[in-house]
Amino acid sequence: MPRPPTAAQRRVIDAADPVTGRLKGTDAQLAALVKRGLAFRHPRPPHDHFLTPAGHRLREAPAEEAATTAPAEADSGVFAARVGGEESADRSPARLREVRGAWQGLLELRRMTNPGGATDRPCGWERAHLVRAAALALEAAGHRPATGDGVGYRVRATPQPEAVAVREPDLTALRACAATLEGAGWQVSEHTEPRTRERYILASPRRA
């Protein structure tokens, strides 16, 4: 488990702008947060620093939980959304809170990195992490990921360069997943597996 931030770093995180996630601190503090995957440096001048989804997640956690709920993938800044097929699906209030924080952080990344600050379509991070991005959109909307052999969504990579497959044995639930992804800025199409006749959807990030 990665080490929790220092007290000084935690104060910088807690003092972040509640809407934009903009950070203020010394160069050393900001560089340390970037290294931990909790902040990123905006590529355009004035090159301000902002919380990543992992940073937003940590900021929303109560201080007493910070040491035990540090993001499992904080070093990469990637939120571990449920892609389906995990042994169990945590539905605790803490999990729901961190999913909500990660989704809000991702929307902020869209605003900061998409042309014109657009939040209605995926950003570069999502195109580089297709499965996790689609899974986060689904989990944040309240869809249930599959556990073991149970029902629920499963998001998987495909041979296509910018598409993921989403499977859900319940057709109504599958189409609800499609509606969620469309609302999150993905292009979605429904297909039938030739051999099994199973219905599934293909989803790709919308560019414009």
C-alpha positions in Angstrom: 0.0 0.0 0.0 1.4 3.4 -0.9 2.4 5.7 2.0 -0.2 8.3 2.9 0.7 11.9 2.2 2.6 13.9 4.8 0.7 16.3 7.0 2.0 19.3 4.9 0.9 17.6 1.7 -2.5 16.8 3.2 -3.0 20.4 4.1 -2.3 21.4 0.5 -4.8 18.8 -0.7 -7.5 19.9 1.8 -7.0 23.5 0.8 -7.6 22.8 -2.9 -10.3 24.7 -4.7 -13.5 22.7 -4.0 -14.7 23.2 -7.6 -11.7 23.1 -9.8 -9.2 21.2 -7.6 -6.6 23.9 -8.1 -3.7 23.6 -5.7 -1.5 26.1 -4.0 1.8 25.1 -2.3 5.5 25.2 -2.6 7.2 23.8 -5.7 8.5 20.8 -3.7 5.0 20.1 -2.2 3.4 20.2 -5.6 6.1 18.1 -7.3 5.7 15.5 -4.5 1.9 15.3 -5.1 2.5 14.9 -8.8 4.9 12.1 -8.1 2.3 10.3 -6.0 -0.3 10.6 -8.7 -2.5 12.9 -6.6 -1.9 16.1 -8.7 -1.1 17.0 -12.3 0.6 20.0 -13.8 -1.6 21.7 -16.4 0.2 21.6 -19.8 -0.8 25.2 -20.7 0.4 28.4 -19.1 0.4 29.4 -16.3 1.0 25.6 -15.6 -1.1 25.5 -12.4 -1.5 22.2 -10.5 -4.8 20.4 -10.0 -6.0 17.3 -8.2 -6.2 14.1 -10.2 -9.2 11.8 -9.6 -7.1 10.0 -7.0 -6.4 13.3 -5.3 -10.1 14.2 -5.3 -10.8 10.8 -3.8 -8.4 11.3 -1.0 -9.6 14.9 -0.4 -13.2 13.7 0.1 -12.2 11.0 2.5 -12.4 12.0 6.2 -9.0 12.8 7.6 -9.1 9.9 10.0 -9.6 7.5 7.1 -6.9 9.0 4.9 -4.1 6.6 6.0 -6.2 3.5 5.4 -8.1 4.6 2.3 -5.1 5.9 0.2 -5.8 5.1 -3.4 -4.5 1.6 -4.3 -3.2 3.0 -7.5 -2.2 6.5 -6.3 1.2 6.2 -7.9 -0.3 6.1 -11.4 -3.3 8.4 -10.6 -5.6 5.7 -12.0 -8.8 5.0 -10.1 -9.5 1.3 -9.7 -13.1 1.2 -11.0 -14.9 -2.2 -11.0 -14.7 -3.7 -14.5 -16.8 -6.7 -13.5 -15.6 -10.2 -12.6 -14.1 -9.3 -9.3 -14.7 -11.7 -6.4 -16.8 -9.2 -4.5 -18.3 -5.7 -5.2 -18.0 -3.3 -2.3 -21.2 -1.3 -1.9 -20.2 0.4 1.4 -20.7 4.2 1.9 -16.9 4.6 1.7 -16.8 2.9 -1.7 -19.7 4.9 -3.0 -18.0 8.1 -1.8 -14.7 7.3 -3.5 -16.5 6.4 -6.7 -18.3 9.7 -6.7 -15.1 11.6 -5.9 -13.3 9.8 -8.7 -16.1 10.6 -11.2 -16.1 14.3 -10.2 -12.4 14.4 -10.5 -12.6 12.9 -14.0 -15.1 15.5 -15.1 -12.7 18.1 -13.9 -9.9 16.5 -15.9 -12.2 16.8 -18.9 -12.8 20.4 -18.2 -9.1 21.2 -17.9 -7.8 19.2 -20.8 -10.5 19.1 -23.5 -10.7 21.9 -26.0 -13.0 24.6 -24.8 -13.3 22.9 -21.4 -15.9 20.5 -22.7 -17.1 18.0 -20.1 -19.6 16.1 -22.3 -17.0 13.9 -24.0 -14.1 11.8 -22.8 -10.6 13.2 -22.4 -7.2 11.9 -23.3 -6.9 10.0 -20.0 -10.0 8.0 -20.8 -8.8 7.2 -24.3 -5.6 5.8 -22.8 -7.6 3.8 -20.2 -10.7 2.7 -22.1 -11.8 -0.2 -19.9 -11.3 1.7 -16.6 -12.9 4.9 -17.9 -16.1 3.1 -19.2 -16.3 1.1 -15.9 -16.0 4.2 -13.8 -18.9 5.8 -15.8 -21.0 2.8 -15.1 -20.2 2.3 -11.5 -20.6 6.0 -10.8 -24.1 5.8 -12.3 -25.1 3.0 -9.9 -24.8 0.0 -12.2 -23.8 -3.2 -10.5 -20.6 -4.9 -11.6 -20.6 -8.7 -12.0 -19.0 -10.7 -9.3 -17.8 -14.2 -10.0 -20.4 -15.8 -12.2 -23.2 -13.6 -11.1 -25.2 -11.0 -13.1 -23.9 -7.5 -13.6 -21.8 -5.6 -16.2 -18.4 -6.7 -17.4 -16.2 -4.2 -19.4 -13.5 -5.8 -21.5 -11.0 -4.6 -24.1 -11.5 -5.5 -27.8 -9.3 -5.9 -30.8 -10.6 -2.5 -32.0 -8.2 0.3 -31.1 -10.8 2.6 -29.4 -13.6 0.4 -28.3 -14.6 -1.7 -25.3 -17.2 -4.4 -25.0 -19.8 -4.3 -22.3 -21.7 -7.5 -21.4 -24.7 -7.9 -19.1 -26.9 -10.9 -19.2 -30.0 -8.9 -18.5 -31.0 -7.1 -21.7 -32.8 -4.3 -19.9 -29.7 -3.7 -17.7 -27.4 -3.9 -20.7 -29.4 -1.2 -22.5 -29.4 0.9 -19.3 -25.6 0.6 -19.4 -25.6 1.8 -23.0 -27.8 4.8 -22.1 -25.3 5.7 -19.3 -22.3 5.6 -21.6 -24.1 7.6 -24.2 -24.8 10.2 -21.6 -21.2 10.2 -20.5 -20.0 11.0 -24.1 -19.4 7.5 -25.6 -20.7 6.2 -28.9 -22.5 3.0 -28.4 -23.8 0.2 -30.6 -25.6 -3.0 -29.8 -24.5 -6.3 -31.3 -25.2 -10.1 -31.2 -22.5 -12.7 -30.6 -22.9 -15.1 -33.6 -22.2 -18.3 -31.7 -24.0 -17.7 -28.4 -26.6 -15.2 -29.6 -25.6 -13.1 -26.6 -26.3 -9.4 -26.9 -23.5 -7.0 -26.0 -22.5 -3.3 -26.7 -19.5 -1.7 -28.1 -18.6 1.7 -26.8 -16.0 4.2 -28.1 -15.1 7.7 -26.7 -16.9 10.4 -28.7 -14.5 13.0 -30.1 -16.9 15.8 -31.0 
